[in-house]
């Protein structure tokens, strides 16, 4: 009698316990799914902002390259008579390095969004930003040299030393060409297609 009563009581209790466990498992699975979707959405938003940042940086570098090429052309044009050069030829300064930014990249790293991007994408992006940083360091170093010369001899001294100036400008133009090539490769249709696929997942 007591055995039958025990079976009668334990049956519903086991069923209820199994139901509770199932509910917990489903809730955990749902939370994990929602978190995964949120992580993907965050990574996609971060990647969108990084792409926009790099597109703006590419335009800034292209503008600087155009300016530096123009100065090189002007200096070579008057190579036989450097006295024709004047401060008016340097409307944006003796050098005009592009102001490239890394805010979107740094923010993505800080919030952990990079961990939800593909390794290949993060690797390519990190190389671009490293190249940007190298370019900025070069601009800083050259800027200090130019300011030192300005302090010593004024603008006339720099203009008179056009041979050194053209070497500096050509170096900048080369670095900017390389940076533009990197931007163009990264922002190619292949990369933007990967971005669209991430958004669709």
N, CA, C and O of each residue as an XYZ file, in Angstrom:
804
protein
N       0.831     -1.196      0.000
C       0.000      0.000      0.000
C       0.873      1.257      0.000
O       0.682      2.167     -0.806
N       1.834      1.282      0.923
C       2.728      2.438      0.997
C       3.594      2.566     -0.242
O       3.923      3.678     -0.654
N       3.969      1.436     -0.846
C       4.791      1.466     -2.078
C       4.015      2.082     -3.224
O       4.547      2.889     -3.986
N       2.749      1.696     -3.342
C       1.913      2.266     -4.406
C       1.727      3.760     -4.192
O       1.743      4.544     -5.141
N       1.551      4.142     -2.933
C       1.371      5.561     -2.635
C       2.644      6.349     -2.963
O       2.586      7.475     -3.458
N       3.804      5.722     -2.673
C       5.092      6.368     -2.973
C       5.239      6.595     -4.474
O       5.640      7.669     -4.921
N       4.904      5.557     -5.239
C       4.983      5.677     -6.706
C       4.022      6.751     -7.211
O       4.333      7.505     -8.133
N       2.872      6.799     -6.595
C       1.857      7.767     -7.009
C       2.351      9.203     -6.755
O       2.064     10.112     -7.534
N       3.101      9.393     -5.648
C       3.599     10.732     -5.311
C       4.872     11.088     -6.074
O       5.046     12.229     -6.501
N       5.749     10.121     -6.243
C       7.047     10.402     -6.878
C       6.932     10.664     -8.367
O       7.712     11.429     -8.935
N       5.956     10.025     -8.998
C       5.783     10.209    -10.438
C       5.573     11.669    -10.819
O       6.342     12.198    -11.622
N       4.559     12.339    -10.272
C       4.342     13.755    -10.586
C       5.520     14.645    -10.174
O       5.835     15.624    -10.851
N       6.167     14.294     -9.054
C       7.300     15.101     -8.598
C       8.452     15.039     -9.583
O       9.085     16.053     -9.878
N       8.724     13.834    -10.096
C       9.796     13.696    -11.091
C       9.456     14.444    -12.380
O      10.310     15.079    -12.999
N       8.205     14.352    -12.758
C       7.764     15.044    -13.971
C       7.918     16.552    -13.806
O       8.376     17.249    -14.711
N       7.526     17.035    -12.635
C       7.622     18.466    -12.369
C       9.075     18.914    -12.332
O       9.414     19.978    -12.849
N       9.937     18.101    -11.721
C      11.360     18.425    -11.668
C      11.972     18.451    -13.069
O      12.755     19.340    -13.405
N      11.594     17.445    -13.885
C      12.102     17.386    -15.259
C      11.626     18.601    -16.048
O      12.367     19.151    -16.863
N      10.404     19.007    -15.806
C       9.832     20.161    -16.504
C      10.587     21.444    -16.117
O      10.873     22.295    -16.959
N      10.901     21.555    -14.806
C      11.644     22.724    -14.332
C      13.036     22.757    -14.949
O      13.501     23.803    -15.401
N      13.702     21.592    -14.962
C      15.050     21.515    -15.553
C      15.007     21.869    -17.028
O      15.861     22.605    -17.522
N      14.016     21.347    -17.725
C      13.869     21.652    -19.146
C      13.666     23.144    -19.346
O      14.233     23.738    -20.263
N      12.864     23.744    -18.493
C      12.619     25.184    -18.591
C      13.892     25.984    -18.395
O      14.152     26.954    -19.107
N      14.687     25.560    -17.412
C      15.949     26.248    -17.152
C      16.897     26.128    -18.337
O      17.528     27.103    -18.745
N      16.989     24.901    -18.890
C      17.868     24.663    -20.037
C      17.438     25.515    -21.227
O      18.272     26.128    -21.894
N      16.124     25.550    -21.490
C      15.613     26.350    -22.607
C      15.866     27.836    -22.377
O      16.201     28.566    -23.310
N      15.705     28.282    -21.133
C      15.942     29.691    -20.824
C      17.411     30.051    -21.033
O      17.731     31.108    -21.578
N      18.302     29.155    -20.591
C      19.735     29.392    -20.785
C      20.099     29.415    -22.262
O      20.891     30.244    -22.709
N      19.506     28.487    -23.011
C      19.762     28.436    -24.451
C      19.267     29.706    -25.135
O      19.929     30.242    -26.024
N      18.082     30.189    -24.707
C      17.525     31.408    -25.283
C      18.398     32.612    -24.956
O      18.633     33.469    -25.808
N      18.881     32.670    -23.704
C      19.764     33.770    -23.310
C      21.066     33.744    -24.091
O      21.577     34.785    -24.506
N      21.599     32.542    -24.288
C      22.845     32.408    -25.054
C      22.626     32.829    -26.503
O      23.479     33.481    -27.105
N      21.485     32.454    -27.051
C      21.168     32.831    -28.440
C      21.048     34.343    -28.556
O      21.584     34.948    -29.484
N      20.328     34.961    -27.588
C      20.171     36.416    -27.622
C      21.510     37.122    -27.457
O      21.774     38.122    -28.125
N      22.365     36.600    -26.557
C      23.673     37.202    -26.357
C      24.534     37.079    -27.606
O      25.264     38.002    -27.968
N      24.438     35.925    -28.257
C      25.186     35.708    -29.485
C      24.747     36.682    -30.573
O      25.575     37.250    -31.286
N      23.430     36.867    -30.689
C      22.913     37.817    -31.672
C      23.361     39.239    -31.336
O      23.710     40.017    -32.223
N      23.346     39.565    -30.046
C      23.772     40.899    -29.624
C      25.256     41.113    -29.931
O      25.658     42.194    -30.362
N      26.070     40.069    -29.703
C      27.504     40.166    -29.991
C      27.756     40.361    -31.481
O      28.608     41.157    -31.876
N      27.012     39.631    -32.305
C      27.159     39.760    -33.758
C      26.740     41.151    -34.209
O      27.398     41.763    -35.051
N      25.632     41.652    -33.642
C      25.153     42.990    -33.997
C      26.182     44.049    -33.601
O      26.435     44.999    -34.342
N      26.767     43.865    -32.416
C      27.785     44.804    -31.950
C      29.010     44.782    -32.857
O      29.561     45.829    -33.196
N      29.434     43.576    -33.247
C      30.590     43.439    -34.135
C      30.311     44.075    -35.490
O      31.186     44.707    -36.082
N      29.080     43.900    -35.975
C      28.705     44.470    -37.263
C      28.696     45.994    -37.210
O      29.169     46.660    -38.130
N      28.150     46.539    -36.120
C      28.138     47.993    -35.949
C      29.558     48.538    -35.868
O      29.877     49.559    -36.477
N      30.409     47.846    -35.109
C      31.805     48.275    -34.981
C      32.511     48.243    -36.333
O      33.249     49.166    -36.676
N      32.280     47.177    -37.097
C      32.920     47.060    -38.401
C      32.438     48.147    -39.354
O      33.221     48.682    -40.140
N      31.148     48.473    -39.284
C      30.604     49.552    -40.112
C      31.312     50.868    -39.819
O      31.689     51.599    -40.735
N      31.489     51.164    -38.529
C      32.146     52.408    -38.138
C      33.626     52.406    -38.522
O      34.171     53.442    -38.905
N      34.272     51.249    -38.421
C      35.678     51.154    -38.817
C      35.831     51.413    -40.314
O      36.739     52.125    -40.741
N      34.934     50.826    -41.101
C      34.985     51.030    -42.547
C      34.774     52.502    -42.886
O      35.467     53.046    -43.746
N      33.830     53.145    -42.222
C      33.586     54.579    -42.457
C      34.811     55.403    -42.084
O      35.183     56.338    -42.793
N      35.429     55.049    -40.975
C      36.623     55.763    -40.529
C      37.747     55.621    -41.546
O      38.422     56.597    -41.872
N      37.945     54.412    -42.043
C      39.023     54.178    -43.007
C      38.736     54.843    -44.347
O      39.659     55.291    -45.027
N      37.473     54.910    -44.727
C      37.119     55.612    -45.963
C      37.439     57.099    -45.842
O      37.943     57.709    -46.785
N      37.142     57.681    -44.670
C      37.472     59.089    -44.433
C      38.981     59.291    -44.403
O      39.488     60.279    -44.934
N      39.702     58.356    -43.781
C      41.163     58.437    -43.745
C      41.756     58.340    -45.147
O      42.708     59.041    -45.488
N      41.168     57.451    -45.952
C      41.656     57.303    -47.332
C      41.520     58.618    -48.093
O      42.425     59.003    -48.834
N      40.400     59.307    -47.915
C      40.196     60.577    -48.611
C      41.186     61.624    -48.125
O      41.707     62.409    -48.918
N      41.445     61.636    -46.815
C      42.408     62.595    -46.258
C      43.809     62.346    -46.804
O      44.529     63.290    -47.130
N      44.192     61.083    -46.904
C      45.515     60.732    -47.438
C      45.606     61.088    -48.919
O      46.639     61.566    -49.389
N      44.521     60.853    -49.648
C      44.503     61.199    -51.079
C      44.678     62.703    -51.270
O      45.380     63.133    -52.185
N      44.046     63.503    -50.414
C      44.179     64.961    -50.505
C      45.619     65.393    -50.210
O      46.162     66.270    -50.883
N      46.226     64.773    -49.203
C      47.606     65.109    -48.860
C      48.567     64.707    -49.977
O      49.506     65.437    -50.296
N      48.322     63.546    -50.562
C      49.162     63.094    -51.665
C      49.088     64.068    -52.838
O      50.104     64.394    -53.452
N      47.885     64.523    -53.139
C      47.713     65.477    -54.238
C      48.479     66.773    -53.954
O      49.122     67.327    -54.846
N      48.407     67.246    -52.720
C      49.110     68.473    -52.343
C      50.622     68.287    -52.441
O      51.316     69.142    -52.990
N      51.133     67.182    -51.916
C      52.572     66.946    -51.941
C      53.094     66.764    -53.364
O      54.177     67.241    -53.702
N      52.317     66.075    -54.188
C      52.714     65.933    -55.596
C      52.746     67.293    -56.289
O      53.630     67.572    -57.098
N      51.783     68.117    -55.963
C      51.742     69.456    -56.550
C      52.956     70.280    -56.154
O      53.509     71.009    -56.977
N      53.372     70.170    -54.899
C      54.563     70.901    -54.458
C      55.821     70.389    -55.145
O      56.678     71.169    -55.559
N      55.919     69.066    -55.259
C      57.074     68.486    -55.945
C      57.140     69.000    -57.379
O      58.202     69.384    -57.867
N      55.991     69.002    -58.042
C      55.936     69.489    -59.427
C      56.343     70.956    -59.513
O      57.075     71.349    -60.422
N      55.871     71.760    -58.574
C      56.195     73.192    -58.574
C      57.680     73.422    -58.323
O      58.300     74.239    -59.003
N      58.255     72.719    -57.362
C      59.679     72.899    -57.054
C      60.547     72.463    -58.232
O      61.540     73.114    -58.556
N      60.165     71.361    -58.865
C      60.937     70.893    -60.027
C      60.794     71.859    -61.201
O      61.707     72.008    -62.013
N      59.660     72.498    -61.277
C      59.408     73.451    -62.362
C      60.379     74.632    -62.299
O      60.785     75.164    -63.332
N      60.747     75.035    -61.088
C      61.638     76.190    -60.923
C      63.010     75.748    -60.426
O      63.722     76.519    -59.783
N      63.376     74.508    -60.727
C      64.651     73.961    -60.229
C      65.844     74.816    -60.647
O      66.812     74.936    -59.897
N      65.782     75.409    -61.833
C      66.896     76.228    -62.309
C      66.935     77.601    -61.642
O      67.964     78.275    -61.662
N      65.832     78.005    -61.061
C      65.767     79.314    -60.403
C      64.880     79.219    -59.163
O      63.751     79.711    -59.179
N      65.376     78.587    -58.075
C      64.586     78.381    -56.855
C      64.055     79.676    -56.249
O      63.130     79.651    -55.437
N      64.643     80.816    -56.647
C      64.201     82.096    -56.104
C      62.756     82.412    -56.501
O      62.112     83.275    -55.904
N      62.258     81.700    -57.515
C      60.866     81.912    -57.934
C      59.862     81.369    -56.914
O      58.691     81.747    -56.912
N      60.346     80.477    -56.053
C      59.465     79.943    -55.019
C      59.189     81.011    -53.974
O      60.051     81.829    -53.655
N      57.975     80.986    -53.450
C      57.620     81.896    -52.361
C      56.699     81.167    -51.396
O      56.234     80.062    -51.676
N      56.447     81.784    -50.284
C      55.580     81.177    -49.282
C      54.175     80.950    -49.817
O      53.446     80.094    -49.315
N      53.795     81.715    -50.833
C      52.459     81.542    -51.434
C      52.306     80.187    -52.119
O      51.188     79.705    -52.301
N      53.422     79.573    -52.499
C      53.364     78.251    -53.127
C      53.012     77.159    -52.112
O      52.632     76.051    -52.491
N      53.139     77.475    -50.837
C      52.911     76.483    -49.776
C      51.661     76.856    -48.977
O      51.726     77.167    -47.787
N      50.546     76.815    -49.656
C      49.289     77.283    -49.058
C      48.864     76.478    -47.836
O      48.174     76.997    -46.958
N      49.276     75.206    -47.775
C      48.917     74.356    -46.634
C      50.131     74.011    -45.775
O      50.080     73.115    -44.932
N      51.194     74.721    -45.999
C      52.411     74.456    -45.234
C      53.446     73.742    -46.086
O      53.170     73.330    -47.213
N      54.638     73.604    -45.531
C      55.708     72.926    -46.267
C      55.425     71.436    -46.422
O      55.825     70.822    -47.410
N      54.746     70.869    -45.456
C      54.188     69.529    -45.602
C      52.753     69.587    -45.079
O      52.411     70.429    -44.250
N      51.933     68.681    -45.578
C      50.526     68.655    -45.159
C      50.109     67.208    -44.914
O      49.372     66.628    -45.711
N      50.586     66.618    -43.798
C      50.245     65.213    -43.517
C      48.745     65.062    -43.267
O      48.108     65.939    -42.684
N      48.210     63.965    -43.706
C      46.789     63.681    -43.485
C      46.527     63.420    -42.011
O      47.338     62.800    -41.323
N      45.391     63.898    -41.537
C      44.953     63.599    -40.175
C      44.135     62.313    -40.224
O      42.942     62.337    -40.525
N      44.780     61.201    -39.927
C      44.092     59.910    -39.949
C      43.667     59.541    -38.529
O      44.381     59.817    -37.565
N      42.517     58.925    -38.416
C      41.927     58.655    -37.107
C      41.853     57.147    -36.831
O      41.886     56.324    -37.745
N      41.754     56.818    -35.546
C      41.647     55.413    -35.146
C      40.620     55.231    -34.028
O      40.665     54.245    -33.293
N      39.693     56.190    -33.901
C      38.711     56.159    -32.820
C      37.826     54.917    -32.895
O      37.616     54.247    -31.884
N      37.307     54.606    -34.080
C      36.409     53.452    -34.234
C      37.131     52.152    -33.909
O      36.571     51.268    -33.262
N      38.359     52.041    -34.355
C      39.160     50.835    -34.100
C      39.431     50.670    -32.612
O      39.270     49.579    -32.066
N      39.843     51.755    -31.952
C      40.133     51.700    -30.521
C      38.878     51.380    -29.714
O      38.927     50.610    -28.755
N      37.766     51.968    -30.105
C      36.506     51.719    -29.396
C      36.079     50.265    -29.539
O      35.625     49.648    -28.575
N      36.225     49.718    -30.742
C      35.866     48.315    -30.976
C      36.717     47.386    -30.117
O      36.223     46.382    -29.603
N      37.986     47.721    -29.963
C      38.871     46.905    -29.137
C      38.476     46.999    -27.664
O      38.503     46.002    -26.943
N      38.112     48.197    -27.226
C      37.793     48.413    -25.813
C      36.516     47.673    -25.386
O      36.431     47.176    -24.263
N      35.527     47.603    -26.284
C      34.261     46.947    -25.910
C      34.261     45.457    -26.253
O      33.269     44.767    -26.012
N      35.354     44.961    -26.807
C      35.463     43.539    -27.110
C      34.808     43.111    -28.405
O      34.635     41.916    -28.642
N      34.437     44.069    -29.254
C      33.757     43.732    -30.507
C      34.673     42.989    -31.479
O      34.203     42.218    -32.316
N      35.977     43.222    -31.363
C      36.916     42.575    -32.279
C      36.910     41.055    -32.111
O      37.171     40.318    -33.061
N      36.612     40.594    -30.896
C      36.619     39.152    -30.636
C      35.501     38.429    -31.369
O      35.531     37.204    -31.489
N      34.516     39.172    -31.861
C      33.402     38.567    -32.599
C      33.520     38.771    -34.104
O      32.596     38.458    -34.855
N      34.667     39.299    -34.540
C      34.952     39.403    -35.970
C      35.864     38.252    -36.372
O      36.495     37.618    -35.526
N      35.921     37.997    -37.655
C      36.797     36.917    -38.118
C      38.261     37.296    -37.895
O      38.621     38.473    -37.931
N      39.085     36.303    -37.667
C      40.512     36.542    -37.431
C      41.145     37.243    -38.631
O      41.951     38.159    -38.465
N      40.780     36.812    -39.836
C      41.359     37.405    -41.042
C      41.047     38.895    -41.133
O      41.912     39.698    -41.483
N      39.794     39.260    -40.812
C      39.408     40.674    -40.864
C      40.182     41.498    -39.851
O      40.681     42.577    -40.171
N      40.283     40.991    -38.629
C      41.002     41.716    -37.575
C      42.476     41.855    -37.937
O      43.076     42.901    -37.689
N      43.062     40.822    -38.515
C      44.472     40.855    -38.903
C      44.712     41.931    -39.951
O      45.656     42.712    -39.840
N      43.855     41.973    -40.972
C      44.005     42.969    -42.038
C      43.824     44.374    -41.484
O      44.598     45.279    -41.797
N      42.802     44.550    -40.663
C      42.535     45.863    -40.081
C      43.688     46.332    -39.193
O      44.071     47.502    -39.231
N      44.231     45.427    -38.407
C      45.327     45.802    -37.506
C      46.542     46.258    -38.304
O      47.255     47.168    -37.881
N      46.782     45.637    -39.445
C      47.914     46.044    -40.288
C      47.706     47.437    -40.862
O      48.651     48.220    -40.961
N      46.470     47.746    -41.241
C      46.174     49.078    -41.772
C      46.418     50.140    -40.706
O      47.052     51.163    -40.965
N      45.907     49.883    -39.508
C      46.074     50.872    -38.447
C      47.532     50.988    -38.013
O      47.970     52.068    -37.615
N      48.281     49.910    -38.081
C      49.710     49.975    -37.779
C      50.432     50.832    -38.815
O      51.328     51.605    -38.476
N      50.038     50.690    -40.073
C      50.633     51.485    -41.146
C      50.285     52.965    -40.970
O      51.114     53.842    -41.210
N      49.055     53.223    -40.552
C      48.655     54.595    -40.261
C      49.507     55.197    -39.147
O      49.952     56.342    -39.236
N      49.724     54.414    -38.110
C      50.504     54.891    -36.968
C      51.933     55.223    -37.391
O      52.505     56.217    -36.943
N      52.500     54.392    -38.250
C      53.850     54.641    -38.752
C      53.890     55.943    -39.549
O      54.835     56.724    -39.438
N      52.856     56.161    -40.348
C      52.747     57.398    -41.139
C      52.666     58.612    -40.214
O      53.314     59.628    -40.466
N      51.878     58.512    -39.151
C      51.750     59.616    -38.205
C      53.060     59.901    -37.486
O      53.393     61.058    -37.231
N      53.803     58.850    -37.159
C      55.097     59.035    -36.507
C      56.066     59.751    -37.442
O      56.839     60.608    -37.013
N      56.017     59.391    -38.724
C      56.876     60.059    -39.703
C      56.506     61.535    -39.794
O      57.381     62.400    -39.816
N      55.205     61.819    -39.847
C      54.748     63.205    -39.932
C      55.208     64.010    -38.715
O      55.619     65.163    -38.842
N      55.135     63.394    -37.548
C      55.550     64.064    -36.318
C      57.044     64.380    -36.350
O      57.459     65.484    -35.998
N      57.843     63.409    -36.774
C      59.300     63.593    -36.814
C      59.692     64.684    -37.808
O      60.499     65.559    -37.495
N      59.115     64.622    -39.003
C      59.444     65.616    -40.031
C      58.956     66.992    -39.606
O      59.628     67.997    -39.839
N      57.785     67.032    -38.982
C      57.259     68.308    -38.506
C      58.197     68.973    -37.519
O      58.396     70.187    -37.566
N      58.772     68.189    -36.632
C      59.715     68.732    -35.651
C      60.955     69.287    -36.337
O      61.477     70.330    -35.941
N      61.431     68.580    -37.377
C      62.601     69.051    -38.128
C      62.304     70.387    -38.794
O      63.111     71.315    -38.742
N      61.132     70.470    -39.423
C      60.763     71.696    -40.135
C      60.597     72.857    -39.157
O      61.062     73.963    -39.428
N      59.943     72.617    -38.030
C      59.775     73.688    -37.048
C      61.112     74.167    -36.504
O      61.287     75.353    -36.223
N      62.062     73.232    -36.356
C      63.398     73.620    -35.900
C      64.065     74.535    -36.914
O      64.680     75.538    -36.552
N      63.936     74.177    -38.203
C      64.523     75.000    -39.265
C      63.826     76.348    -39.364
O      64.467     77.364    -39.634
N      62.520     76.359    -39.147
C      61.793     77.624    -39.163
C      62.282     78.543    -38.056
O      62.427     79.750    -38.245
N      62.530     77.951    -36.909
C      63.001     78.739    -35.766
C      64.391     79.312    -36.044
O      64.704     80.437    -35.654
N      65.213     78.518    -36.722
C      66.589     78.948    -36.973
C      66.677     79.996    -38.086
O      67.341     81.021    -37.931
N      66.001     79.730    -39.209
C      66.202     80.613    -40.362
C      64.949     81.174    -40.989
O      65.033     81.936    -41.952
N      63.774     80.813    -40.463
C      62.544     81.333    -41.025
C      62.142     80.599    -42.295
O      62.813     79.662    -42.727
N      61.059     81.031    -42.872
C      60.536     80.370    -44.077
C      61.502     80.474    -45.251
O      61.589     79.559    -46.070
N      62.216     81.567    -45.334
C      63.144     81.768    -46.457
C      64.216     80.693    -46.489
O      64.621     80.247    -47.563
N      64.683     80.272    -45.309
C      65.740     79.259    -45.255
C      65.233     77.920    -45.775
O      65.966     77.208    -46.461
N      63.997     77.570    -45.460
C      63.444     76.307    -45.931
C      63.217     76.352    -47.437
O      63.531     75.397    -48.148
N      62.677     77.454    -47.914
C      62.441     77.589    -49.358
C      63.756     77.559    -50.127
O      63.835     76.982    -51.212
N      64.781     78.181    -49.563
C      66.090     78.196    -50.233
C      66.700     76.801    -50.302
O      67.463     76.498    -51.219
N      66.366     75.955    -49.338
C      66.897     74.589    -49.321
C      65.878     73.640    -49.961
O      65.448     72.663    -49.347
N      65.508     73.943    -51.182
C      64.433     73.208    -51.861
C      64.825     71.758    -52.173
O      63.949     70.904    -52.307
N      66.132     71.468    -52.290
C      66.552     70.094    -52.575
C      66.155     69.156    -51.436
O      65.619     68.073    -51.672
N      66.422     69.578    -50.209
C      66.027     68.762    -49.056
C      64.515     68.669    -48.932
O      63.965     67.619    -48.602
N      63.855     69.790    -49.203
C      62.398     69.826    -49.087
C      61.747     68.871    -50.082
O      60.793     68.173    -49.739
N      62.247     68.838    -51.290
C      61.642     67.958    -52.295
C      61.868     66.489    -51.927
O      61.024     65.641    -52.220
N      62.997     66.186    -51.291
C      63.239     64.820    -50.831
C      62.211     64.427    -49.772
O      61.671     63.321    -49.797
N      61.953     65.334    -48.856
C      60.953     65.085    -47.815
C      59.573     64.884    -48.446
O      58.850     63.957    -48.082
N      59.219     65.733    -49.370
C      57.905     65.656    -50.023
C      57.745     64.359    -50.804
O      56.681     63.741    -50.779
N      58.795     63.952    -51.493
C      58.736     62.702    -52.251
C      58.603     61.499    -51.326
O      57.923     60.527    -51.656
N      59.257     61.567    -50.163
C      59.130     60.488    -49.180
C      57.697     60.400    -48.681
O      57.142     59.307    -48.562
N      57.101     61.544    -48.391
C      55.709     61.552    -47.957
C      54.793     61.016    -49.049
O      53.889     60.225    -48.779
N      55.028     61.444    -50.265
C      54.187     60.992    -51.376
C      54.263     59.478    -51.530
O      53.254     58.823    -51.792
N      55.457     58.927    -51.365
C      55.616     57.472    -51.472
C      54.839     56.763    -50.369
O      54.118     55.800    -50.632
N      54.989     57.243    -49.127
C      54.273     56.620    -48.011
C      52.766     56.726    -48.194
O      52.024     55.800    -47.864
N      52.330     57.840    -48.712
C      50.889     58.040    -48.933
C      50.372     57.142    -50.058
O      49.251     56.639    -49.985
N      51.169     56.946    -51.074
C      50.789     56.009    -52.139
C      50.622     54.599    -51.576
O      49.664     53.900    -51.908
N      51.553     54.189    -50.726
C      51.480     52.860    -50.128
C      50.266     52.726    -49.217
O      49.608     51.686    -49.200
N      49.974     53.768    -48.470
C      48.822     53.756    -47.570
C      47.522     53.699    -48.369
O      46.593     52.980    -48.001
N      47.460     54.450    -49.451
C      46.269     54.411    -50.309
C      46.069     53.031    -50.921
O      44.942     52.546    -51.024
N      47.156     52.411    -51.320
C      47.072     51.060    -51.876
C      46.506     50.099    -50.839
O      45.678     49.247    -51.163
N      46.951     50.235    -49.592
C      46.445     49.385    -48.515
C      44.967     49.633    -48.269
O      44.190     48.693    -48.105
N      44.579     50.917    -48.243
C      43.157     51.246    -48.074
C      42.316     50.625    -49.181
O      41.279     50.012    -48.925
N      42.774     50.793    -50.400
C      42.001     50.308    -51.547
C      41.840     48.794    -51.524
O      40.792     48.260    -51.887
N      42.892     48.116    -51.093
C      42.808     46.659    -50.989
C      41.804     46.251    -49.916
O      40.978     45.363    -50.125
N      41.889     46.909    -48.771
C      40.998     46.583    -47.663
C      39.547     46.890    -47.997
O      38.654     46.087    -47.730
N      39.321     48.064    -48.585
C      37.962     48.513    -48.852
C      37.452     48.024    -50.205
O      36.563     48.626    -50.808
N      38.026     46.933    -50.662
C      37.623     46.353    -51.939
C      36.260     45.687    -51.819
O      35.708     45.582    -50.724
N      35.734     45.251    -52.912
C      34.424     44.588    -52.938
C      34.432     43.320    -52.094
O      33.422     42.969    -51.484
N      35.562     42.640    -52.061
C      35.649     41.405    -51.276
C      35.394     41.675    -49.801
O      34.628     40.961    -49.154
N      36.040     42.708    -49.275
C      35.884     43.009    -47.857
C      34.473     43.504    -47.552
O      33.877     43.100    -46.554
N      33.935     44.377    -48.406
C      32.587     44.896    -48.165
C      31.555     43.792    -48.294
O      30.515     43.849    -47.638
N      31.814     42.787    -49.121
C      30.905     41.650    -49.229
C      30.910     40.839    -47.935
O      29.860     40.379    -47.485
N      32.085     40.665    -47.341
C      32.171     39.981    -46.051
C      31.388     40.750    -44.996
O      30.745     40.161    -44.127
N      31.451     42.069    -45.086
C      30.718     42.921    -44.147
C      29.216     42.713    -44.309
O      28.497     42.600    -43.316
N      28.736     42.662    -45.545
C      27.318     42.455    -45.796
C      26.867     41.078    -45.308
O      25.763     40.933    -44.783
N      27.714     40.082    -45.480
C      27.363     38.750    -45.022
C      27.250     38.696    -43.502
O      26.376     38.017    -42.963
N      28.139     39.414    -42.813
C      28.066     39.467    -41.355
C      26.765     40.117    -40.926
O      26.142     39.680    -39.958
N      26.352     41.151    -41.631
C      25.109     41.840    -41.291
C      23.893     40.955    -41.529
O      22.878     41.088    -40.846
N      23.998     40.051    -42.499
C      22.865     39.202    -42.831
C      22.746     37.992    -41.910
O      21.680     37.382    -41.830
N      23.825     37.640    -41.217
C      23.812     36.453    -40.335
C      22.841     36.631    -39.169
O      22.705     35.735    -38.336
